[in-house]
Amino acid sequence: MSRPASLLCLLAVAQLACRPSSTAVRYRLPLAGNAGASACYATCHDVRATRGDDAFLDCFAACPGAELTPGARCDHSSDRDRQPVAVCVTGRSTKTGAGGHAATAIIVVVSILLLVTGFVLTAEAGPSS
């Protein structure tokens, strides 16, 4: 493998390693019959204005009666996901389950070591004739 090709492979692996994986998550807060839900949702809007979207979603998830459904999206054509029945927000979670980051890190480290080793061996061998 040539030096430019080795460097290109190394950069590609590094880019993949640094990109967080994300999954759609439906955050749904039923309002009907849930006295504290509206006040909690209003508080979360204040949190969003001062601390951003991630803090808003964390706040929203902590509201009483909030439902989180990984892999799902809100269906705003359905009355079930619209006000006055509920507030629904589709967010993205970059969190993984237990061991998710560790397994990814191991794969990335081993891949980088293999690429670097190939690069060094190629550089030591010099140009082939």
Backbone hydrogen bonds in HBPLUS format (Angstrom, degrees):
<---DONOR---> <-ACCEPTOR-->    atom                        ^
c    i                          cat <-CA-CA->   ^        H-A-AA   ^      H-
h    n   atom  resd res      DA  || num        DHA   H-A  angle D-A-AA Bond
n    s   type  num  typ     dist DA aas  dist angle  dist       angle   num
A0006-SER N   A0002-SER O   2.87 MM   4  6.13 157.8  1.92 155.9 162.7     1
A0007-LEU N   A0003-ARG O   2.90 MM   4  6.13 166.3  1.92 161.1 164.2     2
A0008-LEU N   A0004-PRO O   2.92 MM   4  6.06 155.3  1.98 144.5 151.7     3
A0009-CYS N   A0005-ALA O   2.96 MM   4  6.19 158.4  2.01 148.5 153.6     4
A0010-LEU N   A0006-SER O   2.93 MM   4  6.16 159.7  1.97 149.7 155.6     5
A0011-LEU N   A0007-LEU O   2.92 MM   4  6.14 159.3  1.97 151.0 156.0     6
A0012-ALA N   A0008-LEU O   2.97 MM   4  6.19 153.7  2.05 145.8 153.2     7
A0013-VAL N   A0009-CYS O   3.00 MM   4  6.26 162.1  2.03 154.5 158.1     8
A0014-ALA N   A0010-LEU O   3.01 MM   4  6.18 160.5  2.05 147.1 152.9     9
A0015-GLN N   A0011-LEU O   2.92 MM   4  6.10 154.5  1.99 147.0 153.6    10
A0016-LEU N   A0012-ALA O   3.11 MM   4  6.36 160.6  2.15 147.7 152.3    11
A0017-ALA N   A0013-VAL O   2.95 MM   4  6.15 150.9  2.03 148.0 156.6    12
A0018-CYS N   A0014-ALA O   3.07 MM   4  6.24 142.9  2.22 144.4 152.9    13
A0023-THR N   A0093-SER O   3.00 MM  70  5.34 145.8  2.12 139.1 149.5    14
A0093-SER N   A0023-THR O   2.90 MM  70  5.34 166.0  1.91 153.2 155.2    15
A0071-GLY N   A0024-ALA O   2.62 MM  47  5.06 154.0  1.69 167.6 159.0    16
A0025-VAL N   A0091-GLY O   2.90 MM  66  5.20 156.3  1.95 139.0 138.9    17
A0091-GLY N   A0025-VAL O   2.81 MM  66  5.20 165.7  1.83 163.7 161.4    18
A0026-ARG N   A0069-THR O   3.03 MM  43  5.02 173.0  2.03 129.2 129.5    19
A0069-THR N   A0026-ARG O   2.92 MM  43  5.02 152.4  1.99 139.2 147.9    20
A0027-TYR N   A0089-VAL O   2.79 MM  62  5.14 170.6  1.80 163.5 165.1    21
A0089-VAL N   A0027-TYR O   2.79 MM  62  5.14 162.7  1.82 153.4 159.4    22
A0028-ARG N   A0067-GLU O   2.87 MM  39  5.07 170.0  1.88 154.2 157.7    23
A0067-GLU N   A0028-ARG O   2.71 MM  39  5.07 163.1  1.74 157.1 162.9    24
A0029-LEU N   A0087-VAL O   2.74 MM  58  5.14 164.1  1.76 158.1 163.6    25
A0087-VAL N   A0029-LEU O   2.92 MM  58  5.14 155.7  1.98 135.1 141.7    26
A0031-LEU N   A0085-VAL O   2.82 MM  54  5.50 168.5  1.83 134.7 137.9    27
A0034-ASN N   A0031-LEU O   3.16 MM   3  5.25 159.0  2.20 129.3 124.7    28
A0032-ALA N   A0085-VAL O   3.43 MM  53  5.43 159.4  2.48 134.5 133.0    29
A0037-ALA N   A0034-ASN O   3.18 MM   3  5.53 152.7  2.25 111.6 119.7    30
A0040-CYS N   A0036-GLY O   3.02 MM   4  6.12 158.5  2.07 150.5 157.2    31
A0041-TYR N   A0037-ALA O   2.87 MM   4  6.04 160.3  1.91 152.7 158.1    32
A0042-ALA N   A0038-SER O   2.99 MM   4  6.21 155.3  2.05 146.6 153.0    33
A0043-THR N   A0039-ALA O   3.01 MM   4  6.26 154.4  2.07 145.7 152.6    34
A0044-CYS N   A0040-CYS O   2.94 MM   4  6.23 153.5  2.01 148.8 156.3    35
A0045-HIS N   A0041-TYR O   3.08 MM   4  6.42 142.1  2.23 142.4 152.1    36
A0046-ASP N   A0042-ALA O   3.28 MM   4  6.68 148.7  2.38 143.2 150.6    37
A0046-ASP N   A0043-THR O   3.09 MM   3  5.19 120.6  2.46  97.4 111.7    38
A0047-VAL N   A0043-THR O   3.02 MM   4  6.40 150.2  2.11 145.5 154.5    39
A0048-ARG N   A0044-CYS O   2.88 MM   4  6.17 152.6  1.95 147.2 154.2    40
A0049-ALA N   A0045-HIS O   3.13 MM   4  6.38 153.9  2.20 143.3 149.3    41
A0050-THR N   A0046-ASP O   3.22 MM   4  6.51 144.2  2.36 143.2 151.9    42
A0050-THR N   A0047-VAL O   3.19 MM   3  5.30 126.0  2.50  96.6 109.9    43
A0051-ARG N   A0047-VAL O   2.68 MM   4  5.61 163.1  1.70 161.6 166.6    44
A0052-GLY N   A0048-ARG O   3.03 MM   4  4.51 147.3  2.14 117.1 121.3    45
A0056-PHE N   A0052-GLY O   3.08 MM   4  6.32 148.0  2.18 142.3 152.2    46
A0057-LEU N   A0053-ASP O   2.91 MM   4  6.21 161.3  1.94 155.8 159.0    47
A0058-ASP N   A0054-ASP O   3.03 MM   4  6.28 155.2  2.09 146.1 153.1    48
A0059-CYS N   A0055-ALA O   2.92 MM   4  6.09 157.2  1.98 145.7 152.1    49
A0060-PHE N   A0056-PHE O   2.76 MM   4  5.98 165.5  1.78 156.0 160.4    50
A0061-ALA N   A0057-LEU O   2.92 MM   4  6.01 156.6  1.98 143.7 149.6    51
A0062-ALA N   A0058-ASP O   3.23 MM   4  6.42 131.8  2.48 134.3 145.8    52
A0062-ALA N   A0059-CYS O   2.98 MM   3  5.17 133.8  2.20 100.2 113.5    53
A0063-CYS N   A0060-PHE O   3.18 MM   3  5.38 159.8  2.22 106.1 112.3    54
A0066-ALA N   A0063-CYS O   3.14 MM   3  5.52 163.1  2.17 133.9 132.5    55
A0072-ALA N   A0069-THR O   3.27 MM   3  5.73 157.6  2.32 134.6 134.5    56
A0078-SER N   A0075-ASP O   2.98 MM   3  5.58 161.1  2.02 116.7 122.9    57
A0081-ASP N   A0078-SER O   3.26 MM   3  5.79 149.0  2.37 111.6 118.0    58
A0082-ARG N   A0079-ASP O   3.25 MM   3  5.20 169.8  2.26 108.1 109.5    59
A0085-VAL N   A0082-ARG O   3.02 MM   3  5.91 122.1  2.37 134.6 138.5    60
A0086-ALA N   A0082-ARG O   2.96 MM   4  5.29 163.8  1.98 119.7 124.6    61
A0100-GLY N   A0097-GLY O   3.04 MM   3  5.49 165.5  2.06 135.7 136.6    62
A0103-ALA N   A0099-GLY O   3.02 MM   4  6.10 167.7  2.04 154.7 156.6    63
A0104-THR N   A0100-GLY O   3.28 MM   4  6.41 161.7  2.31 142.4 147.5    64
A0105-ALA N   A0101-HIS O   2.89 MM   4  6.02 158.8  1.93 148.5 154.8    65
A0106-ILE N   A0102-ALA O   2.98 MM   4  6.21 157.1  2.03 151.3 156.7    66
A0107-ILE N   A0103-ALA O   3.13 MM   4  6.35 165.5  2.15 149.9 153.2    67
A0108-VAL N   A0104-THR O   2.96 MM   4  6.16 162.9  1.98 152.9 157.9    68
A0109-VAL N   A0105-ALA O   2.89 MM   4  6.04 165.0  1.92 152.3 156.3    69
A0110-VAL N   A0106-ILE O   3.00 MM   4  6.15 170.4  2.01 154.3 156.9    70
A0111-SER N   A0107-ILE O   2.96 MM   4  6.09 159.5  2.00 146.7 153.0    71
A0112-ILE N   A0108-VAL O   2.89 MM   4  6.08 161.7  1.92 153.0 157.9    72
A0113-LEU N   A0109-VAL O   2.91 MM   4  6.12 161.4  1.94 151.3 156.7    73
A0114-LEU N   A0110-VAL O   2.99 MM   4  6.22 158.2  2.04 149.3 154.8    74
A0115-LEU N   A0111-SER O   2.98 MM   4  6.22 158.7  2.03 149.1 155.0    75
A0116-VAL N   A0112-ILE O   2.83 MM   4  6.02 164.8  1.85 156.3 160.5    76
A0117-THR N   A0113-LEU O   2.91 MM   4  5.99 161.5  1.94 146.8 152.4    77
A0118-GLY N   A0114-LEU O   2.99 MM   4  6.17 160.2  2.03 145.2 150.6    78
A0119-PHE N   A0115-LEU O   2.87 MM   4  6.08 153.2  1.94 146.3 154.3    79
A0120-VAL N   A0116-VAL O   2.84 MM   4  6.10 163.0  1.87 156.4 159.9    80
A0121-LEU N   A0117-THR O   2.95 MM   4  6.13 169.2  1.97 154.4 157.4    81
A0122-THR N   A0118-GLY O   2.96 MM   4  6.04 154.4  2.03 142.8 150.1    82
A0123-ALA N   A0119-PHE O   2.91 MM   4  6.12 154.1  1.97 146.7 154.1    83
A0124-GLU N   A0120-VAL O   2.88 MM   4  6.10 155.7  1.94 152.7 159.2    84
A0125-ALA N   A0121-LEU O   3.04 MM   4  6.14 149.1  2.13 141.3 149.2    85
